[in-house]
Amino acid sequence: QVQLVESGGGLVQPGGSLRLSCAPSGRLFSVHTMGWYRQAPGKKRGMVATIDNSGNTFYGDSVKGRFTISRDSAKNTAYLQMNSLKSDETTMYYCHTDTFLRSTYWGQGTKVTVAS
């Protein structure tokens, strides 16, 4: 079973930047959309950013202008560049992928902590 593996999380000061990466543990076929979501304890998982196979991007309102999603389609790898991070964005970030074959994958998450 292919899994998504996130990396790049960690501790950063308010106003700082982090770059998250998401790569599959094996081969994926017909990848359509890749995206990043986040979920705080006791809250619903919410969309941060997505990018489809045509390069169209969508962002949550709170991150527009600060976060940038990109992908390397040859490697089925997604990235999330996060700038001007805020303390209330401390939480777990999850990678998600779906395919034209109607398969869906989630990563285990990477923790982002924004604190001085």
C-alpha positions in Angstrom: 0.0 0.0 0.0 1.5 3.3 -1.0 1.7 6.0 1.6 2.3 9.7 1.5 5.3 10.9 3.6 5.4 14.5 4.7 8.5 16.3 5.9 9.7 19.8 6.6 7.6 20.6 9.7 9.2 22.0 12.9 9.5 25.0 15.1 9.6 28.5 13.6 9.2 32.0 15.0 6.1 34.1 14.2 6.7 35.7 10.8 9.1 33.0 9.7 8.9 30.5 6.9 8.8 26.7 6.4 8.6 24.5 3.4 6.7 21.2 3.6 7.2 18.3 1.2 5.1 15.3 0.5 6.2 12.3 -1.5 4.7 8.9 -2.0 6.5 5.8 -0.6 5.9 4.0 -3.9 4.6 4.6 -7.4 1.4 6.4 -7.9 -0.5 6.4 -11.2 -2.9 9.0 -12.7 -2.5 11.5 -9.9 -5.1 14.3 -10.2 -5.0 16.6 -7.2 -2.5 17.1 -4.5 -3.2 19.2 -1.5 -2.4 20.2 2.0 -4.8 20.2 4.9 -4.4 21.1 8.6 -6.3 20.1 11.7 -6.1 21.4 15.2 -7.1 19.2 18.2 -10.9 19.1 18.4 -11.4 20.9 15.1 -12.4 19.8 11.7 -9.6 19.2 9.1 -9.5 22.1 6.7 -8.1 22.7 3.3 -5.0 24.9 3.1 -4.1 24.6 -0.6 -4.6 22.2 -3.5 -3.1 21.9 -7.0 -4.5 19.8 -9.8 -2.8 18.1 -12.7 -3.2 21.2 -14.9 -1.5 23.4 -12.3 -4.6 25.1 -11.1 -4.2 26.1 -7.5 -6.7 26.9 -4.7 -6.1 28.4 -1.3 -7.9 28.8 1.9 -8.8 32.4 2.5 -6.5 32.7 5.5 -3.4 31.7 3.7 -3.8 33.5 0.3 -0.7 35.7 -0.4 1.4 33.9 2.2 1.4 30.2 1.2 2.4 28.7 -2.2 1.7 25.2 -3.3 3.6 23.5 -6.1 4.2 20.0 -7.4 6.7 18.0 -9.3 4.4 15.8 -11.4 7.3 13.5 -12.5 7.8 12.6 -8.9 4.2 13.0 -7.7 5.6 15.3 -5.0 3.9 18.3 -3.6 5.4 21.3 -1.7 3.9 24.0 0.5 6.0 27.1 1.0 4.6 28.9 4.1 5.7 32.5 4.7 4.7 35.0 7.4 3.5 32.2 9.7 1.3 33.0 12.6 1.2 31.4 16.0 -2.4 30.2 15.5 -1.2 28.2 12.6 0.5 25.8 15.0 -1.0 22.4 14.2 -0.6 19.2 12.2 -0.4 19.5 8.4 -1.5 16.6 6.2 -0.8 15.8 2.6 -3.6 14.4 0.4 -3.7 13.0 -3.1 -6.4 11.7 -5.2 -6.2 10.0 -8.6 -8.2 9.6 -11.8 -8.6 6.0 -10.7 -10.6 7.3 -7.7 -8.0 6.4 -5.1 -7.3 8.7 -2.2 -4.2 8.9 0.0 -3.4 10.7 3.2 -0.1 11.2 4.9 0.5 10.8 8.7 1.0 14.5 9.1 3.9 16.8 10.0 3.8 19.1 13.0 4.3 22.8 12.5 4.9 24.9 15.6 4.9 28.7 15.4 6.3 30.2 18.6 8.9 32.6 19.8 
